[in-house]
Amino acid sequence: MGVHYGVVVAEVEKPYNPLDRVELGKSIVRALLAKPLHPLPPTQRFPGAGLYAIYYRGTLPLYAPIAMPRGGEGDVPIYVGRARPPGARKGLVSLETMTTKTVLWDRLREHAESISSVERYYESQREQGGLRLADFRCRYLVVDDFWVPLAETLLIAHYKPVWNVKVEGFGIHDPGRGRQDQKRSDWDQLHPGREFAFRLANAKHSPEEIEESVRKHLAELPAPNLDEMPEIDESVQEALATEDLEEVSDT
Protein backbone atom coordinates (compact mmCIF):
# COMPACT_ATOMS: atom_id res chain seq x y z
CA MET A 1 0.00 0.00 0.00
CA GLY A 2 1.05 3.58 -0.68
CA VAL A 3 -0.43 7.08 -0.44
CA HIS A 4 -0.55 9.38 -3.46
CA TYR A 5 -2.11 12.85 -3.04
CA GLY A 6 -4.08 11.57 -0.04
CA VAL A 7 -5.43 8.55 -1.96
CA VAL A 8 -4.55 5.06 -0.76
CA VAL A 9 -3.09 3.12 -3.64
CA ALA A 10 -3.05 -0.67 -3.40
CA GLU A 11 0.04 -2.55 -4.46
CA VAL A 12 -0.17 -4.09 -7.87
CA GLU A 13 -1.30 -7.69 -7.50
CA LYS A 14 0.50 -10.20 -9.62
CA PRO A 15 -1.96 -11.32 -12.31
CA TYR A 16 -2.99 -14.96 -12.40
CA ASN A 17 -1.22 -16.76 -15.20
CA PRO A 18 -2.90 -20.05 -16.14
CA LEU A 19 0.26 -21.07 -17.97
CA ASP A 20 2.48 -20.52 -14.94
CA ARG A 21 4.42 -23.73 -14.45
CA VAL A 22 3.42 -24.06 -10.79
CA GLU A 23 -0.26 -23.63 -11.68
CA LEU A 24 0.13 -26.24 -14.39
CA GLY A 25 1.78 -28.54 -11.88
CA LYS A 26 -1.09 -28.03 -9.45
CA SER A 27 -3.60 -28.91 -12.14
CA ILE A 28 -1.80 -32.20 -12.79
CA VAL A 29 -1.71 -32.98 -9.07
CA ARG A 30 -5.44 -32.35 -8.77
CA ALA A 31 -6.10 -34.50 -11.83
CA LEU A 32 -4.23 -37.37 -10.19
CA LEU A 33 -6.06 -36.97 -6.87
CA ALA A 34 -9.40 -36.97 -8.69
CA LYS A 35 -8.72 -40.42 -10.11
CA PRO A 36 -10.48 -43.44 -8.57
CA LEU A 37 -8.66 -45.83 -6.30
CA HIS A 38 -7.42 -49.08 -7.82
CA PRO A 39 -5.90 -52.28 -6.45
CA LEU A 40 -2.11 -52.40 -6.43
CA PRO A 41 -1.32 -53.03 -9.22
CA PRO A 42 -4.39 -52.15 -11.30
CA THR A 43 -6.07 -55.28 -12.65
CA GLN A 44 -5.60 -54.27 -16.29
CA ARG A 45 -2.30 -53.37 -17.92
CA PHE A 46 -2.24 -50.01 -19.66
CA PRO A 47 0.30 -48.12 -21.77
CA GLY A 48 1.88 -44.82 -20.84
CA ALA A 49 4.10 -43.02 -18.35
CA GLY A 50 3.09 -40.69 -15.55
CA LEU A 51 2.47 -40.29 -11.84
CA TYR A 52 1.05 -42.44 -9.09
CA ALA A 53 0.18 -42.37 -5.40
CA ILE A 54 0.00 -45.41 -3.12
CA TYR A 55 -2.30 -45.52 -0.09
CA TYR A 56 -2.42 -47.78 2.97
CA ARG A 57 -5.66 -48.99 4.53
CA GLY A 58 -4.41 -51.75 6.83
CA THR A 59 -4.35 -52.11 10.60
CA LEU A 60 -0.66 -51.74 11.48
CA PRO A 61 -0.52 -49.25 14.37
CA LEU A 62 2.61 -47.67 12.90
CA TYR A 63 0.66 -46.29 9.93
CA ALA A 64 -2.62 -45.64 11.71
CA PRO A 65 -2.39 -41.82 11.30
CA ILE A 66 -2.62 -42.12 7.50
CA ALA A 67 -4.56 -45.37 7.08
CA MET A 68 -7.70 -44.77 5.06
CA PRO A 69 -11.01 -46.14 6.38
CA ARG A 70 -11.92 -49.46 4.82
CA GLY A 71 -14.19 -48.76 1.89
CA GLY A 72 -13.54 -45.04 2.16
CA GLU A 73 -11.52 -42.48 0.25
CA GLY A 74 -8.05 -41.79 1.55
CA ASP A 75 -6.15 -38.59 0.87
CA VAL A 76 -2.74 -39.11 2.48
CA PRO A 77 -0.45 -41.28 0.36
CA ILE A 78 2.20 -43.46 1.91
CA TYR A 79 4.32 -43.11 -1.25
CA VAL A 80 4.22 -41.19 -4.51
CA GLY A 81 6.35 -41.71 -7.57
CA ARG A 82 6.75 -41.43 -11.28
CA ALA A 83 7.44 -43.66 -14.22
CA ARG A 84 9.04 -42.11 -17.29
CA PRO A 85 9.66 -43.77 -20.65
CA PRO A 86 13.08 -45.13 -21.58
CA GLY A 87 15.35 -42.32 -22.75
CA ALA A 88 13.49 -39.58 -20.89
CA ARG A 89 16.57 -38.50 -18.93
CA LYS A 90 18.57 -38.29 -22.15
CA GLY A 91 16.10 -36.03 -23.94
CA LEU A 92 15.11 -38.75 -26.39
CA VAL A 93 11.36 -38.59 -25.78
CA SER A 94 9.29 -36.96 -28.50
CA LEU A 95 7.27 -33.91 -27.55
CA GLU A 96 4.45 -35.06 -29.80
CA THR A 97 3.93 -38.68 -28.81
CA MET A 98 3.23 -40.73 -25.72
CA THR A 99 5.05 -43.96 -25.05
CA THR A 100 3.18 -47.14 -25.86
CA LYS A 101 5.19 -49.08 -23.28
CA THR A 102 3.49 -50.03 -20.01
CA VAL A 103 6.10 -48.25 -17.87
CA LEU A 104 3.63 -46.81 -15.34
CA TRP A 105 1.78 -50.09 -14.83
CA ASP A 106 5.11 -51.93 -14.62
CA ARG A 107 6.31 -49.61 -11.83
CA LEU A 108 3.13 -50.21 -9.85
CA ARG A 109 3.54 -53.96 -10.35
CA GLU A 110 7.12 -53.75 -9.03
CA HIS A 111 5.92 -52.00 -5.88
CA ALA A 112 3.23 -54.65 -5.45
CA GLU A 113 5.86 -57.37 -5.67
CA SER A 114 7.99 -55.62 -3.01
CA ILE A 115 5.02 -55.60 -0.63
CA SER A 116 4.09 -59.19 -1.52
CA SER A 117 7.62 -60.31 -0.65
CA VAL A 118 7.14 -58.88 2.86
CA GLU A 119 3.82 -60.68 3.17
CA ARG A 120 5.36 -63.98 2.07
CA TYR A 121 8.26 -63.56 4.50
CA TYR A 122 5.98 -63.04 7.49
CA GLU A 123 3.90 -66.04 6.46
CA SER A 124 7.02 -68.21 6.20
CA GLN A 125 8.10 -67.07 9.67
CA ARG A 126 4.56 -67.59 11.01
CA GLU A 127 4.64 -64.05 12.34
CA GLN A 128 1.91 -61.43 12.56
CA GLY A 129 2.08 -57.71 11.89
CA GLY A 130 3.58 -57.57 8.41
CA LEU A 131 2.36 -55.76 5.31
CA ARG A 132 -0.42 -57.25 3.21
CA LEU A 133 -0.82 -56.38 -0.45
CA ALA A 134 -4.60 -56.39 -0.06
CA ASP A 135 -4.23 -53.39 2.28
CA PHE A 136 -2.95 -51.09 -0.46
CA ARG A 137 -4.64 -49.01 -3.13
CA CYS A 138 -3.26 -46.67 -5.77
CA ARG A 139 -4.16 -43.76 -8.00
CA TYR A 140 -2.38 -43.17 -11.28
CA LEU A 141 -2.38 -40.59 -14.05
CA VAL A 142 -0.97 -41.09 -17.52
CA VAL A 143 0.53 -37.73 -18.45
CA ASP A 144 2.98 -36.26 -20.94
CA ASP A 145 6.49 -36.94 -19.69
CA PHE A 146 7.36 -33.23 -19.87
CA TRP A 147 5.16 -32.47 -16.83
CA VAL A 148 5.96 -35.49 -14.67
CA PRO A 149 8.95 -34.13 -12.64
CA LEU A 150 7.18 -30.87 -11.74
CA ALA A 151 4.00 -32.58 -10.56
CA GLU A 152 5.95 -35.18 -8.59
CA THR A 153 7.90 -32.43 -6.82
CA LEU A 154 4.66 -30.75 -5.76
CA LEU A 155 3.16 -34.06 -4.57
CA ILE A 156 6.14 -34.90 -2.38
CA ALA A 157 6.39 -31.34 -1.07
CA HIS A 158 2.68 -31.17 -0.22
CA TYR A 159 2.27 -34.59 1.40
CA LYS A 160 5.78 -35.57 2.58
CA PRO A 161 4.85 -39.26 2.09
CA VAL A 162 6.58 -41.28 4.76
CA TRP A 163 8.03 -43.86 2.36
CA ASN A 164 9.50 -41.03 0.29
CA VAL A 165 11.08 -38.90 2.99
CA LYS A 166 11.56 -41.12 6.06
CA VAL A 167 11.77 -44.73 4.87
CA GLU A 168 14.34 -44.79 2.09
CA GLY A 169 14.48 -47.65 -0.35
CA PHE A 170 10.93 -48.71 -1.25
CA GLY A 171 11.66 -48.21 -4.92
CA ILE A 172 15.15 -49.65 -5.25
CA HIS A 173 15.95 -52.75 -7.27
CA ASP A 174 18.40 -55.55 -6.69
CA PRO A 175 21.80 -53.75 -6.78
CA GLY A 176 23.24 -56.64 -8.78
CA ARG A 177 26.68 -58.14 -8.80
CA GLY A 178 29.53 -55.83 -7.90
CA ARG A 179 27.33 -53.62 -5.70
CA GLN A 180 26.59 -56.09 -2.93
CA ASP A 181 28.72 -54.12 -0.47
CA GLN A 182 26.05 -51.47 -0.08
CA LYS A 183 23.87 -51.39 3.02
CA ARG A 184 20.31 -52.58 3.29
CA SER A 185 17.76 -49.82 2.82
CA ASP A 186 15.63 -48.53 5.68
CA TRP A 187 12.59 -50.04 3.96
CA ASP A 188 14.16 -53.50 3.82
CA GLN A 189 15.31 -53.16 7.42
CA LEU A 190 11.83 -52.21 8.59
CA HIS A 191 9.87 -54.50 6.25
CA PRO A 192 12.08 -57.53 5.43
CA GLY A 193 11.19 -59.82 2.58
CA ARG A 194 13.04 -58.94 -0.61
CA GLU A 195 15.56 -61.70 -1.20
CA PHE A 196 18.38 -59.51 -2.50
CA ALA A 197 18.24 -57.34 0.64
CA PHE A 198 19.09 -60.28 2.91
CA ARG A 199 22.49 -60.44 1.20
CA LEU A 200 23.29 -56.84 2.15
CA ALA A 201 24.71 -55.43 5.35
CA ASN A 202 22.33 -54.04 7.93
CA ALA A 203 21.03 -50.51 7.43
CA LYS A 204 22.57 -47.67 9.40
CA HIS A 205 19.50 -47.53 11.64
CA SER A 206 17.80 -50.36 13.53
CA PRO A 207 14.13 -51.24 12.90
CA GLU A 208 13.26 -49.63 16.22
CA GLU A 209 15.00 -46.38 15.28
CA ILE A 210 13.26 -46.32 11.90
CA GLU A 211 9.89 -46.95 13.53
CA GLU A 212 10.45 -44.06 15.91
CA SER A 213 11.34 -41.77 12.99
CA VAL A 214 8.14 -42.83 11.20
CA ARG A 215 5.98 -42.24 14.27
CA LYS A 216 7.42 -38.78 14.83
CA HIS A 217 7.01 -37.84 11.17
CA LEU A 218 3.38 -38.97 11.00
CA ALA A 219 2.53 -37.30 14.31
CA GLU A 220 3.83 -33.96 13.04
CA LEU A 221 2.46 -34.24 9.50
CA PRO A 222 0.24 -31.19 8.76
CA ALA A 223 -2.77 -31.30 6.49
CA PRO A 224 -1.63 -30.12 3.05
CA ASN A 225 -3.02 -27.01 1.41
CA LEU A 226 -2.89 -27.66 -2.31
CA ASP A 227 -3.56 -23.99 -3.06
CA GLU A 228 -0.30 -22.89 -1.47
CA MET A 229 3.20 -23.24 -2.82
CA PRO A 230 4.85 -25.93 -0.66
CA GLU A 231 8.34 -25.65 0.75
CA ILE A 232 10.91 -27.63 -1.21
CA ASP A 233 13.03 -28.52 1.79
CA GLU A 234 15.93 -30.93 2.20
CA SER A 235 13.70 -33.98 2.70
CA VAL A 236 11.92 -33.29 -0.59
CA GLN A 237 15.19 -32.76 -2.44
CA GLU A 238 16.59 -36.04 -1.10
CA ALA A 239 13.43 -37.92 -2.09
CA LEU A 240 13.63 -36.53 -5.62
CA ALA A 241 17.33 -37.39 -5.84
CA THR A 242 16.51 -40.97 -4.84
CA GLU A 243 13.89 -41.13 -7.57
CA ASP A 244 16.45 -39.87 -10.09
CA LEU A 245 18.90 -42.59 -9.04
CA GLU A 246 16.16 -45.19 -9.43
CA GLU A 247 15.50 -43.93 -12.94
CA VAL A 248 19.17 -44.29 -13.82
CA SER A 249 19.13 -47.91 -12.65
CA ASP A 250 16.18 -48.60 -14.94
CA THR A 251 17.98 -47.46 -18.09
C-alpha positions in Angstrom: 0.0 0.0 0.0 1.1 3.6 -0.7 -0.4 7.1 -0.4 -0.5 9.4 -3.5 -2.1 12.9 -3.0 -4.1 11.6 0.0 -5.4 8.5 -2.0 -4.6 5.1 -0.8 -3.1 3.1 -3.6 -3.0 -0.7 -3.4 0.0 -2.6 -4.5 -0.2 -4.1 -7.9 -1.3 -7.7 -7.5 0.5 -10.2 -9.6 -2.0 -11.3 -12.3 -3.0 -15.0 -12.4 -1.2 -16.8 -15.2 -2.9 -20.1 -16.1 0.3 -21.1 -18.0 2.5 -20.5 -14.9 4.4 -23.7 -14.4 3.4 -24.1 -10.8 -0.3 -23.6 -11.7 0.1 -26.2 -14.4 1.8 -28.5 -11.9 -1.1 -28.0 -9.4 -3.6 -28.9 -12.1 -1.8 -32.2 -12.8 -1.7 -33.0 -9.1 -5.4 -32.4 -8.8 -6.1 -34.5 -11.8 -4.2 -37.4 -10.2 -6.1 -37.0 -6.9 -9.4 -37.0 -8.7 -8.7 -40.4 -10.1 -10.5 -43.4 -8.6 -8.7 -45.8 -6.3 -7.4 -49.1 -7.8 -5.9 -52.3 -6.5 -2.1 -52.4 -6.4 -1.3 -53.0 -9.2 -4.4 -52.2 -11.3 -6.1 -55.3 -12.6 -5.6 -54.3 -16.3 -2.3 -53.4 -17.9 -2.2 -50.0 -19.7 0.3 -48.1 -21.8 1.9 -44.8 -20.8 4.1 -43.0 -18.4 3.1 -40.7 -15.6 2.5 -40.3 -11.8 1.1 -42.4 -9.1 0.2 -42.4 -5.4 0.0 -45.4 -3.1 -2.3 -45.5 -0.1 -2.4 -47.8 3.0 -5.7 -49.0 4.5 -4.4 -51.7 6.8 -4.4 -52.1 10.6 -0.7 -51.7 11.5 -0.5 -49.2 14.4 2.6 -47.7 12.9 0.7 -46.3 9.9 -2.6 -45.6 11.7 -2.4 -41.8 11.3 -2.6 -42.1 7.5 -4.6 -45.4 7.1 -7.7 -44.8 5.1 -11.0 -46.1 6.4 -11.9 -49.5 4.8 -14.2 -48.8 1.9 -13.5 -45.0 2.2 -11.5 -42.5 0.2 -8.0 -41.8 1.5 -6.1 -38.6 0.9 -2.7 -39.1 2.5 -0.5 -41.3 0.4 2.2 -43.5 1.9 4.3 -43.1 -1.3 4.2 -41.2 -4.5 6.4 -41.7 -7.6 6.8 -41.4 -11.3 7.4 -43.7 -14.2 9.0 -42.1 -17.3 9.7 -43.8 -20.6 13.1 -45.1 -21.6 15.4 -42.3 -22.8 13.5 -39.6 -20.9 16.6 -38.5 -18.9 18.6 -38.3 -22.2 16.1 -36.0 -23.9 15.1 -38.8 -26.4 11.4 -38.6 -25.8 9.3 -37.0 -28.5 7.3 -33.9 -27.6 4.4 -35.1 -29.8 3.9 -38.7 -28.8 3.2 -40.7 -25.7 5.1 -44.0 -25.1 3.2 -47.1 -25.9 5.2 -49.1 -23.3 3.5 -50.0 -20.0 6.1 -48.2 -17.9 3.6 -46.8 -15.3 1.8 -50.1 -14.8 5.1 -51.9 -14.6 6.3 -49.6 -11.8 3.1 -50.2 -9.8 3.5 -54.0 -10.4 7.1 -53.8 -9.0 5.9 -52.0 -5.9 3.2 -54.6 -5.4 5.9 -57.4 -5.7 8.0 -55.6 -3.0 5.0 -55.6 -0.6 4.1 -59.2 -1.5 7.6 -60.3 -0.6 7.1 -58.9 2.9 3.8 -60.7 3.2 5.4 -64.0 2.1 8.3 -63.6 4.5 6.0 -63.0 7.5 3.9 -66.0 6.5 7.0 -68.2 6.2 8.1 -67.1 9.7 4.6 -67.6 11.0 4.6 -64.0 12.3 1.9 -61.4 12.6 2.1 -57.7 11.9 3.6 -57.6 8.4 2.4 -55.8 5.3 -0.4 -57.3 3.2 -0.8 -56.4 -0.5 -4.6 -56.4 -0.1 -4.2 -53.4 2.3 -3.0 -51.1 -0.5 -4.6 -49.0 -3.1 -3.3 -46.7 -5.8 -4.2 -43.8 -8.0 -2.4 -43.2 -11.3 -2.4 -40.6 -14.0 -1.0 -41.1 -17.5 0.5 -37.7 -18.4 3.0 -36.3 -20.9 6.5 -36.9 -19.7 7.4 -33.2 -19.9 5.2 -32.5 -16.8 6.0 -35.5 -14.7 9.0 -34.1 -12.6 7.2 -30.9 -11.7 4.0 -32.6 -10.6 6.0 -35.2 -8.6 7.9 -32.4 -6.8 4.7 -30.8 -5.8 3.2 -34.1 -4.6 6.1 -34.9 -2.4 6.4 -31.3 -1.1 2.7 -31.2 -0.2 2.3 -34.6 1.4 5.8 -35.6 2.6 4.8 -39.3 2.1 6.6 -41.3 4.8 8.0 -43.9 2.4 9.5 -41.0 0.3 11.1 -38.9 3.0 11.6 -41.1 6.1 11.8 -44.7 4.9 14.3 -44.8 2.1 14.5 -47.7 -0.3 10.9 -48.7 -1.2 11.7 -48.2 -4.9 15.1 -49.7 -5.3 15.9 -52.7 -7.3 18.4 -55.6 -6.7 21.8 -53.8 -6.8 23.2 -56.6 -8.8 26.7 -58.1 -8.8 29.5 -55.8 -7.9 27.3 -53.6 -5.7 26.6 -56.1 -2.9 28.7 -54.1 -0.5 26.0 -51.5 -0.1 23.9 -51.4 3.0 20.3 -52.6 3.3 17.8 -49.8 2.8 15.6 -48.5 5.7 12.6 -50.0 4.0 14.2 -53.5 3.8 15.3 -53.2 7.4 11.8 -52.2 8.6 9.9 -54.5 6.2 12.1 -57.5 5.4 11.2 -59.8 2.6 13.0 -58.9 -0.6 15.6 -61.7 -1.2 18.4 -59.5 -2.5 18.2 -57.3 0.6 19.1 -60.3 2.9 22.5 -60.4 1.2 23.3 -56.8 2.1 24.7 -55.4 5.4 22.3 -54.0 7.9 21.0 -50.5 7.4 22.6 -47.7 9.4 19.5 -47.5 11.6 17.8 -50.4 13.5 14.1 -51.2 12.9 13.3 -49.6 16.2 15.0 -46.4 15.3 13.3 -46.3 11.9 9.9 -46.9 13.5 10.4 -44.1 15.9 11.3 -41.8 13.0 8.1 -42.8 11.2 6.0 -42.2 14.3 7.4 -38.8 14.8 7.0 -37.8 11.2 3.4 -39.0 11.0 2.5 -37.3 14.3 3.8 -34.0 13.0 2.5 -34.2 9.5 0.2 -31.2 8.8 -2.8 -31.3 6.5 -1.6 -30.1 3.0 -3.0 -27.0 1.4 -2.9 -27.7 -2.3 -3.6 -24.0 -3.1 -0.3 -22.9 -1.5 3.2 -23.2 -2.8 4.9 -25.9 -0.7 8.3 -25.6 0.7 10.9 -27.6 -1.2 13.0 -28.5 1.8 15.9 -30.9 2.2 13.7 -34.0 2.7 11.9 -33.3 -0.6 15.2 -32.8 -2.4 16.6 -36.0 -1.1 13.4 -37.9 -2.1 13.6 -36.5 -5.6 17.3 -37.4 -5.8 16.5 -41.0 -4.8 13.9 -41.1 -7.6 16.5 -39.9 -10.1 18.9 -42.6 -9.0 16.2 -45.2 -9.4 15.5 -43.9 -12.9 19.2 -44.3 -13.8 19.1 -47.9 -12.6 16.2 -48.6 -14.9 18.0 -47.5 -18.1 
